Amino acid sequence: MYKDGKIYLGLADGQQVTMELNMSNRHGLIAGASGTGKTITMKVMAESFSDAGVPVFLCDVKGDVSGLAAPGVSSESMEKRIDKFGIRDSFQYKSYPVCFWDIYQENGHPVRATVSDMGPDLLSRILGLTPAQEGVLNIVFRIADDKGLLLIDLKDLRALLNYVSEHKAEYATTYGTLSTQSVGGILRALLPLENQGGDLFFGEPALDIMDWMRTGLDGRGVINILDSVKLVQNPTLYASFLLWMMAELFERLPEAGDLDKPKLVFFFDEAHMLFADAPKVLVQKIEQVVKLIRSKGVGIYFVTQSPSDIPDSVLAQLSNRVQHALRAYTPAEQKAVRVAAQSFRANPAFKTEDVIMELGVGHALTSFLDESGVPTMAQQTAIICPQSLMGPVEDSQRRSLMAADGMEKYDEYVDRESAYEILEGQREMEAKEKALADERAQFEKEKAAFEKQKEKNEAAAQKQKEKEAAAAQKKKEKDAERRKNQIERSLINTGAQVLKRGLLNTLFK
């Protein structure tokens, strides 16, 4: 609840526990075992920020945060809690300005980013590429820039990777060696991301992060709810989205210094998925963004079961703490409790480690920065109740709100000409040119064969002609010889030997 310029979170020993609005961009942590009240705390904070005019983004992991869009319902237990917290005069059941989003495009407006927006460095960390593969990916992005090829979706990236692999010899002298093995490794690394829904996340129209920094007509901050029920089951895509979003905010927002209130507050539920099995370079990237984005006026709150889920380098940046109960049945769980207790400024009134294991549902240890930026001592706090609906909103109401929130511009997928289309067109042209060249070569081959056959036929005809001429000559000579013989026999028969010689000489002279 937003009250007297502060965020009122609950009661500790009859005193109101508040969080300073101008210190809320120092980031925070909401931790606790399942069922201890983390989601209620997150909703109360989100409502308070909205009432203060601060836009909010949060992940709806279980599907029940959507109730922020509808007013709460009175019940006997709720009325008792209202009186308990002394907020009867200021409390009212109300809905909040909500905008629904969903990477899978089922329960909200699509959330998309382009491959170019993600960039080679961030994409390499998400995909867990080796240094050699990361180098190749940087070259591929450079070639895309030099050739004016837009990398919008994953099919663009795949097409360019295959193109570069096929033409690696052409680019080796300009950009360096492009290993076929490294290209293959990148293509394989894309498969899990694609299988988890990366083909839906990467595309256009890309989200303008400024559309998450809106206020309603009444001045309250819009609460952007990302449906994450399905998303958290796909950790690679979840991490991709969160990292892109933080990096986008860091790059887009100008330095703001110390503000009276944040420009935007994020709640990342199931935050352990962001760090599970994360390589060191990825953790360093998150740490850098968390550390520097405060100066941009953005507050980030991680919601997870145990502080030990968050790397120490990141945990050190989270100044506002809400610790719900932890259960410790194993040595590892007992160690987690000790770590959680050590993160609070000690309160001499109780032993923090014991209290963490004894907290009831809806109760938490809290410590926030005071006006001077000094952490307050740990306090056993009963968290107040939210003013919106405790459960999920009706689907019909969700659809009605989506139709009226002005974000329909993201609903229609746009597939404009980019690297895939250009390279496919080039491939088709090369295929046509090759087919034409093959046809020309075949024609020349057939022409040569025809000419050869023609020459062969002509030679055969000439040979046949010569043969026939020789045969004719031979026949002529034979016929002449036969005639000669006939005449000789005739002359002999008549006994005219002298006449024979003269006549023969005359006839065959």
Helices and strands as residue ranges (DSSP letters): E 2-3, E 6-12, E 15-20, G 21-26, E 28-31, H 38-51, E 56-60, G 65-69, H 76-84, E 98-101, H 115-127, H 131-146, H 154-166, H 168-175, H 180-193, I 194-198, H 199-201, G 209-212, E 223-227, G 231-233, H 235-252, E 264-269, H 272-275, H 280-293, G 294-296, E 298-304, G 307-309, H 312-315, E 320-323, H 331-342, H 352-358, E 363-367, E 379-383, H 395-404, G 408-410, H 419-494, H 497-507
